[in-house]
Amino acid sequence: MFDLRWQDNQSGRWTRREALRLGAVGLGGLTLPGLFRLEARAVANRRRARSVIMLFLSGGPSHLDMFDLKPDAPQEIRGEFRPIDTSVAGIQIGEHLPRLARLADHFSLVRSVRHTQSDHPAAAYWMMVGEPIVRPARDAGFMSRADRPHPGSALAKVLGPTGGVPPFVLLPEAIQPNGPERSGQFAGFLGASQDPYRINSDPNLPDYSAGAVGPPRDLSRDRLAARRALLDVADDRPDLSGLDASYERAFDLMTSKAARRAFDIASEPDSVRDRYGRHVFGQSVLLARRMVEAGVRLVHVNWVRHDAGKGGQGYDSHRDHLNWCKNELLPPTDAAIASLLEDLHDRGLLDETLVIVMGEFGRTPRFNKEGGRDHWPHCFSVMLAGGGVRGGQVYGASDKIGANPVLSPVSPADLGATMYDLLGVDPATEIRDRQDRPFPLSTGRAIRSLS
């Protein structure tokens, strides 16, 4: 008998050694070529994601208090939070995520993500684009057109327009701890035409504005047509060619009923808005659901630090960590993400919408002297749901104090490759920078066993 657990943990394929053994003697009469044909057919027929919602818990969420608790560790490591059972036998998560616990059959946890960057901007860049930053650390907080593009920009380049709605939306704004714009959230070397559509307004406030979606109230149809005609003239001006794509996109948004509907959060019933949470993160997640319904390909939602009433220091909890988590961070996070998964499932959209929940890194196993947990990139957790991911799984494992992976370590590039693979896009697909140098979408390996 062959032990089918002898598999490559990253790709889900048999190892070379096992493949040779299977090819030599077969498995129940099925030869190696037959197995490969079955595998190829299964890959071709598996569900594919159409859209991605990336929920970025800026600051660095604690894996030890959310998705990878260590109840048998000493008090100075485990803290006071206790694990609770979920809807999937054998999987437990933190007690302050009760709604997510009831939905564990809809998501999978990767408990072995790691990288080596403990600086916020550089770590965020790595997690978003899948590669470490190469510019000097002093510049790491600022956007550069030499950067690798965010996956939303890369997908917009590879797959083209979405028709009536932006292909990539960033909200409620870019994370801004060290400069006007954070690296990794923009188009980088692909240029401004592939930048995200940015919402810089709090969707929880009465004066929320989606920006350019819909023409200004004082702009008549005739004036709009005249401006469009000027744009057509500019098409023949080489010195203005770099502006064409941006202006084209602006006109498309201003005249798109689909975009206006998608961004109109006020049309949601109060009961739905209350369920997601009346704070900037909850309403931004609700907007993300509306956007993928309208056809937006990738929506990136940031947990911003200055959210009035919810957020404060964000997930960068270097002090009073446990109180901050149970009172300000975990309840609104639980409500927003659980509501999103419930709605996507009920509307038949979860199979085609990949939801990724992550941050820059995890938090230290030991508390510091101020009762906080500090930056820890060496091992942390990421949650994936929908889009072809089979729910109710845990991939990888950390050691007894959550300090290092002990099974199937995963890099940011592997996460990126998995996302592209679930979208049906070959991670090896090349995009080119301004010097016409080719770069693959991802240098990682897709975690096929999640799907």
C-alpha positions as CSV (number, residue, x, y, z in Angstrom):
1,M,0.0,0.0,0.0
2,F,1.2,3.5,-0.7
3,D,0.9,6.3,1.8
4,L,-0.8,9.1,-0.1
5,R,0.2,11.5,2.5
6,W,3.6,11.6,0.8
7,Q,2.9,14.7,-1.1
8,D,4.5,18.0,-1.8
9,N,2.8,20.2,0.8
10,Q,3.1,23.3,-1.3
11,S,1.6,22.1,-4.6
12,G,-0.5,19.1,-3.6
13,R,1.3,17.0,-6.2
14,W,3.1,13.7,-5.5
15,T,6.8,13.9,-4.9
16,R,9.3,12.6,-7.5
17,R,10.1,9.6,-5.3
18,E,6.5,8.6,-4.8
19,A,5.7,9.3,-8.5
20,L,8.4,6.9,-9.6
21,R,7.1,4.2,-7.3
22,L,3.6,4.7,-8.6
23,G,4.7,4.7,-12.2
24,A,6.6,1.5,-11.7
25,V,3.8,-0.6,-10.3
26,G,0.6,1.4,-10.6
27,L,-2.1,2.0,-8.1
28,G,-5.1,-0.2,-8.2
29,G,-4.5,-0.7,-12.0
30,L,-4.1,3.0,-12.7
31,T,-0.8,4.0,-14.2
32,L,1.1,7.1,-13.6
33,P,0.0,8.8,-16.9
34,G,-3.6,8.0,-15.9
35,L,-3.1,9.6,-12.5
36,F,-1.6,12.7,-14.1
37,R,-4.6,12.9,-16.6
38,L,-7.0,12.7,-13.7
39,E,-5.1,15.4,-11.8
40,A,-5.1,17.7,-14.8
41,R,-8.8,17.2,-15.3
42,A,-9.5,17.9,-11.6
43,V,-7.4,21.1,-11.8
44,A,-9.2,22.2,-15.0
45,N,-12.7,21.6,-13.5
46,R,-12.2,23.1,-10.1
47,R,-13.9,26.3,-9.2
48,R,-12.3,29.5,-10.1
49,A,-12.5,32.9,-8.4
50,R,-13.8,35.9,-10.3
51,S,-13.0,38.5,-7.7
52,V,-10.8,39.1,-4.7
53,I,-11.5,41.0,-1.4
54,M,-8.3,41.6,0.4
55,L,-8.8,42.7,4.0
56,F,-5.6,44.1,5.4
57,L,-5.6,44.4,9.2
58,S,-2.9,47.1,9.3
59,G,-0.5,47.1,12.2
60,G,-0.1,43.3,12.5
61,P,-2.9,41.1,14.0
62,S,-1.9,38.7,16.7
63,H,-2.1,35.1,15.5
64,L,-1.7,34.0,19.1
65,D,-5.0,35.7,20.1
66,M,-7.0,35.1,16.9
67,F,-6.3,32.1,14.8
68,D,-3.5,30.1,16.5
69,L,-3.9,30.1,20.2
70,K,-1.6,28.2,22.5
71,P,-3.6,27.2,25.6
72,D,-0.9,24.9,27.0
73,A,1.8,27.6,26.8
74,P,2.9,29.6,29.9
75,Q,0.8,32.5,31.0
76,E,3.3,35.1,29.7
77,I,2.8,33.6,26.2
78,R,-0.8,32.5,26.0
79,G,-2.3,35.5,27.8
80,E,-5.9,35.3,29.1
81,F,-7.8,34.6,25.9
82,R,-9.1,31.1,25.5
83,P,-9.8,29.0,22.3
84,I,-13.3,28.1,21.4
85,D,-14.6,25.3,19.2
86,T,-15.7,26.2,15.7
87,S,-18.2,24.6,13.3
88,V,-15.4,22.3,12.2
89,A,-14.4,19.6,14.6
90,G,-10.7,20.0,15.7
91,I,-10.4,23.6,14.7
92,Q,-10.4,26.3,17.4
93,I,-10.0,30.0,17.2
94,G,-10.0,32.9,19.8
95,E,-13.0,33.4,22.0
96,H,-13.5,37.0,20.8
97,L,-14.3,35.8,17.2
98,P,-17.5,33.9,18.0
99,R,-19.3,34.7,14.7
100,L,-16.3,33.6,12.6
101,A,-16.1,30.4,14.7
102,R,-19.6,29.5,13.5
103,L,-18.4,29.9,9.9
104,A,-15.2,27.8,10.0
105,D,-16.6,25.5,7.3
106,H,-16.4,28.5,5.0
107,F,-12.7,29.4,5.5
108,S,-9.3,27.9,5.8
109,L,-6.4,29.0,8.0
110,V,-2.7,29.1,7.0
111,R,-0.8,29.0,10.3
112,S,2.7,29.0,8.9
113,V,3.2,32.3,7.0
114,R,6.6,33.9,7.5
115,H,9.0,36.5,6.2
116,T,11.9,38.4,7.7
117,Q,10.9,42.1,7.6
118,S,9.7,43.7,10.9
119,D,9.3,47.2,9.6
120,H,5.7,48.2,8.9
121,P,6.0,49.7,5.4
122,A,8.5,47.1,4.1
123,A,6.5,44.2,5.6
124,A,3.2,45.5,4.2
125,Y,4.9,45.8,0.8
126,W,6.1,42.3,1.0
127,M,2.8,40.9,2.0
128,M,0.9,42.8,-0.7
129,V,3.2,42.3,-3.7
130,G,4.9,39.0,-2.7
131,E,8.5,40.3,-2.9
132,P,10.7,42.1,-0.4
133,I,11.3,45.8,-1.0
134,V,14.7,46.6,-2.7
135,R,14.9,50.4,-2.0
136,P,16.7,51.8,1.0
137,A,14.8,51.5,4.3
138,R,14.6,55.3,4.6
139,D,12.4,55.4,1.5
140,A,10.2,52.4,2.4
141,G,7.3,54.5,3.5
142,F,6.8,56.2,0.2
143,M,5.4,55.1,-3.1
144,S,7.8,54.7,-6.0
145,R,7.1,54.0,-9.6
146,A,10.0,51.5,-9.4
147,D,8.0,49.3,-7.0
148,R,6.4,46.1,-7.9
149,P,2.6,46.6,-8.5
150,H,-0.1,45.6,-6.2
151,P,-2.0,42.4,-7.4
152,G,-5.0,44.5,-8.2
153,S,-2.9,46.6,-10.6
154,A,-1.2,43.5,-12.0
155,L,-4.6,41.9,-12.7
156,A,-5.9,45.0,-14.3
157,K,-2.9,45.0,-16.6
158,V,-3.1,41.2,-17.5
159,L,-6.9,40.8,-17.6
160,G,-7.9,44.3,-18.9
161,P,-10.9,46.5,-18.1
162,T,-14.0,45.3,-16.2
163,G,-16.5,47.5,-18.0
164,G,-18.3,50.2,-16.1
165,V,-16.5,49.7,-12.8
166,P,-12.9,50.1,-11.8
167,P,-10.9,46.8,-11.9
168,F,-9.1,47.7,-8.7
169,V,-10.5,49.7,-5.7
170,L,-8.6,50.7,-2.6
171,L,-10.5,51.9,0.5
172,P,-11.1,53.7,2.8
173,E,-7.6,55.1,1.9
174,A,-4.0,54.2,1.7
175,I,-2.3,53.3,5.0
176,Q,-0.3,56.4,6.0
177,P,2.0,56.0,9.0
178,N,5.2,57.3,7.4
179,G,4.4,59.3,4.4
180,P,1.7,60.4,2.0
181,E,1.4,57.0,0.3
182,R,2.4,53.5,1.4
183,S,4.4,51.3,-1.0
184,G,2.8,48.2,-2.4
185,Q,-0.8,49.6,-2.7
186,F,-0.3,51.2,-6.1
187,A,0.6,50.2,-9.7
188,G,4.4,50.8,-9.2
189,F,6.3,50.3,-12.5
190,L,3.0,49.6,-14.4
191,G,2.3,53.4,-14.2
192,A,-0.6,55.6,-13.1
193,S,-3.1,54.1,-15.6
194,Q,-3.2,50.9,-13.5
195,D,-3.4,52.6,-10.1
196,P,-6.5,51.7,-7.9
197,Y,-9.6,53.8,-7.7
198,R,-9.2,55.3,-4.3
199,I,-11.9,56.2,-1.8
200,N,-10.6,58.7,0.7
201,S,-13.9,59.2,2.5
202,D,-15.2,57.3,5.6
203,P,-18.3,55.4,4.3
204,N,-19.7,55.4,7.9
205,L,-20.1,59.2,7.8
206,P,-23.2,61.0,6.5
207,D,-21.1,63.1,4.1
208,Y,-19.4,60.0,2.6
209,S,-18.4,60.6,-1.0
210,A,-17.2,58.0,-3.5
211,G,-15.2,60.6,-5.4
212,A,-15.3,60.8,-9.2
213,V,-18.1,58.2,-9.5
214,G,-20.9,60.1,-11.1
215,P,-20.5,63.6,-12.7
216,P,-20.5,66.7,-10.5
217,R,-24.0,68.0,-10.0
218,D,-23.3,71.3,-11.7
219,L,-21.9,69.5,-14.8
220,S,-24.6,69.3,-17.5
221,R,-24.8,66.6,-20.1
222,D,-23.7,69.0,-22.9
223,R,-20.6,70.1,-20.9
224,L,-19.7,66.5,-20.2
225,A,-20.0,65.7,-23.9
226,A,-17.8,68.7,-24.7
227,R,-15.1,67.5,-22.3
228,R,-15.3,64.1,-23.9
229,A,-14.7,65.7,-27.3
230,L,-11.6,67.5,-26.0
231,L,-10.3,64.1,-24.8
232,D,-10.8,62.7,-28.3
233,V,-8.7,65.5,-29.7
234,A,-6.0,64.9,-27.1
235,D,-5.7,61.3,-28.3
236,D,-3.6,62.7,-31.2
237,R,-1.2,64.7,-29.0
238,P,1.9,62.7,-28.2
239,D,2.7,65.0,-25.3
240,L,-0.6,64.2,-23.6
241,S,-0.6,60.4,-24.3
242,G,0.4,59.6,-20.8
243,L,-2.9,61.1,-19.5
244,D,-5.2,59.3,-21.9
245,A,-5.8,56.2,-19.8
246,S,-6.5,58.2,-16.6
247,Y,-9.0,60.5,-18.3
248,E,-10.7,57.7,-20.1
249,R,-11.2,55.9,-16.8
250,A,-12.5,59.1,-15.2
251,F,-15.1,59.5,-18.0
252,D,-16.1,55.9,-17.8
253,L,-16.7,56.2,-14.0
254,M,-18.6,59.5,-14.3
255,T,-21.1,58.0,-16.8
256,S,-21.4,54.5,-15.3
257,K,-24.6,53.6,-13.6
258,A,-23.1,50.3,-12.4
259,A,-20.3,52.2,-10.6
260,R,-22.7,54.7,-9.0
261,R,-24.9,51.8,-7.7
262,A,-21.9,49.9,-6.4
263,F,-20.6,52.8,-4.4
264,D,-24.0,53.9,-3.0
265,I,-23.8,52.4,0.4
266,A,-26.8,54.4,1.6
267,S,-29.0,52.1,-0.5
268,E,-28.3,49.3,1.9
269,P,-30.9,48.6,4.6
270,D,-30.0,49.9,8.1
271,S,-30.2,46.3,9.4
272,V,-27.5,45.2,7.0
273,R,-25.2,48.2,7.8
274,D,-25.7,47.5,11.5
275,R,-24.7,43.9,11.1
276,Y,-21.4,44.8,9.5
277,G,-20.7,47.4,12.1
278,R,-21.2,51.2,12.1
279,H,-17.5,52.0,11.8
280,V,-15.1,52.7,9.0
281,F,-13.9,49.1,8.6
282,G,-17.4,47.5,8.8
283,Q,-18.8,49.9,6.2
284,S,-15.8,49.5,4.0
285,V,-16.2,45.7,4.0
286,L,-19.8,46.2,3.1
287,L,-18.8,48.4,0.2
288,A,-16.3,45.7,-0.9
289,R,-19.2,43.2,-1.1
290,R,-21.2,45.7,-3.3
291,M,-18.2,46.2,-5.5
292,V,-17.5,42.6,-6.3
293,E,-21.2,42.2,-7.0
294,A,-20.9,44.9,-9.6
295,G,-17.8,43.3,-11.2
296,V,-14.8,44.9,-9.5
297,R,-12.0,42.4,-9.8
298,L,-10.0,43.2,-6.6
299,V,-11.0,45.3,-3.6
300,H,-8.4,46.1,-1.0
301,V,-9.8,47.2,2.4
302,N,-7.4,48.7,5.0
303,W,-8.0,48.8,8.7
304,V,-7.1,52.4,9.1
305,R,-5.5,53.7,12.4
306,H,-7.5,56.9,12.9
307,D,-11.0,55.4,12.8
308,A,-13.2,57.5,15.1
309,G,-14.3,55.3,18.0
310,K,-12.9,52.1,16.5
311,G,-9.3,51.5,15.6
312,G,-7.0,53.8,17.6
313,Q,-3.6,52.3,17.5
314,G,-5.0,49.7,15.2
315,Y,-3.5,46.2,15.3
316,D,-0.1,47.6,16.2
317,S,-0.8,46.9,19.8
318,H,2.5,47.5,21.7
319,R,0.7,48.3,24.9
320,D,-2.4,47.1,26.7
321,H,-2.7,44.4,24.0
322,L,-5.4,42.2,25.5
323,N,-7.8,45.0,26.5
324,W,-7.3,46.7,23.2
325,C,-8.1,43.4,21.3
326,K,-11.2,42.4,23.2
327,N,-12.7,45.9,23.4
328,E,-11.6,47.8,20.2
329,L,-10.2,45.4,17.6
330,L,-11.7,41.9,17.6
331,P,-15.4,42.5,18.0
332,P,-15.7,44.9,15.0
333,T,-13.4,42.7,13.0
334,D,-15.4,39.6,13.8
335,A,-18.7,41.4,12.9
336,A,-17.5,42.7,9.5
337,I,-15.8,39.6,8.2
338,A,-18.5,37.2,9.4
339,S,-21.2,39.4,7.8
340,L,-19.2,39.4,4.5
341,L,-18.9,35.7,4.4
342,E,-22.5,35.2,5.3
343,D,-23.7,37.6,2.6
344,L,-21.4,36.2,-0.1
345,H,-22.6,32.7,0.8
346,D,-26.3,33.6,0.9
347,R,-26.0,35.5,-2.5
348,G,-24.2,32.6,-4.2
349,L,-21.0,34.6,-4.6
350,L,-18.6,32.9,-2.1
351,D,-17.5,30.3,-4.6
352,E,-16.4,33.0,-7.0
353,T,-15.0,35.6,-4.5
354,L,-11.7,34.9,-2.8
355,V,-11.5,36.6,0.6
356,I,-8.0,37.1,2.1
357,V,-7.5,38.3,5.7
358,M,-4.0,39.3,6.6
359,G,-1.7,41.9,8.0
360,E,2.0,42.9,7.9
361,F,3.1,40.2,10.3
362,G,2.0,38.6,13.6
363,R,2.8,39.6,17.2
364,T,5.5,38.4,19.6
365,P,4.9,35.2,21.6
366,R,5.9,37.0,24.8
367,F,4.2,40.2,26.1
368,N,6.4,43.2,26.6
369,K,6.6,45.2,29.9
370,E,3.7,47.4,28.9
371,G,1.4,44.4,28.3
372,G,1.8,44.6,24.5
373,R,2.9,42.3,21.8
374,D,5.5,43.5,19.4
375,H,6.2,42.8,15.7
376,W,6.8,39.2,14.8
377,P,7.3,38.3,11.1
378,H,8.7,34.8,11.7
379,C,5.4,33.0,12.0
380,F,1.8,34.2,11.7
381,S,-1.6,33.3,10.3
382,V,-3.6,34.2,7.2
383,M,-7.3,33.4,6.6
384,L,-8.6,32.5,3.1
385,A,-12.2,31.9,2.2
386,G,-14.2,31.3,-1.0
387,G,-12.9,31.5,-4.5
388,G,-12.3,27.8,-4.7
389,V,-10.7,27.4,-1.3
390,R,-12.2,24.5,0.6
391,G,-13.4,25.6,4.0
392,G,-12.7,23.8,7.3
393,Q,-9.0,23.4,6.8
394,V,-5.8,24.3,8.6
395,Y,-2.6,24.4,6.5
396,G,0.8,24.4,8.2
397,A,1.5,24.6,11.9
398,S,3.6,26.7,14.3
399,D,5.6,25.5,17.2
400,K,4.3,25.2,20.8
401,I,4.6,29.0,21.4
402,G,3.7,30.2,17.9
403,A,7.2,31.5,17.3
404,N,8.2,29.5,14.1
405,P,6.6,27.2,11.5
406,V,7.1,23.5,12.1
407,L,5.1,22.3,9.1
408,S,4.8,23.7,5.6
409,P,6.1,27.2,5.8
410,V,4.5,29.7,3.5
411,S,6.0,32.8,2.0
412,P,4.1,36.0,0.9
413,A,5.0,34.9,-2.7
414,D,3.3,31.6,-2.1
415,L,0.1,33.4,-1.0
416,G,0.3,35.5,-4.1
417,A,0.7,32.5,-6.4
418,T,-2.2,30.8,-4.7
419,M,-4.4,33.9,-5.3
420,Y,-3.5,34.1,-9.0
421,D,-3.9,30.3,-9.4
422,L,-7.4,30.5,-7.9
423,L,-8.3,33.2,-10.3
424,G,-7.1,31.0,-13.2
425,V,-4.1,33.2,-14.0
426,D,-0.7,31.5,-14.3
427,P,1.5,33.0,-11.6
428,A,4.4,32.8,-14.0
429,T,2.7,35.3,-16.4
430,E,5.1,38.1,-17.1
431,I,4.5,41.8,-16.7
432,R,7.1,44.4,-17.8
433,D,8.5,47.5,-16.2
434,R,9.3,50.7,-17.9
435,Q,12.7,49.4,-19.0
436,D,10.8,46.5,-20.7
437,R,12.2,44.0,-18.2
438,P,10.0,41.0,-17.6
439,F,8.8,40.0,-14.1
440,P,6.5,37.1,-13.2
441,L,3.3,37.9,-11.3
442,S,4.6,35.7,-8.5
443,T,7.8,33.7,-7.8
444,G,6.0,31.6,-5.3
445,R,4.2,28.2,-5.5
446,A,0.4,27.9,-5.3
447,I,-0.9,25.9,-2.4
448,R,-3.0,23.6,-4.4
449,S,-4.1,21.5,-1.4
450,L,-6.3,24.4,-0.2
451,S,-8.6,24.1,-3.2
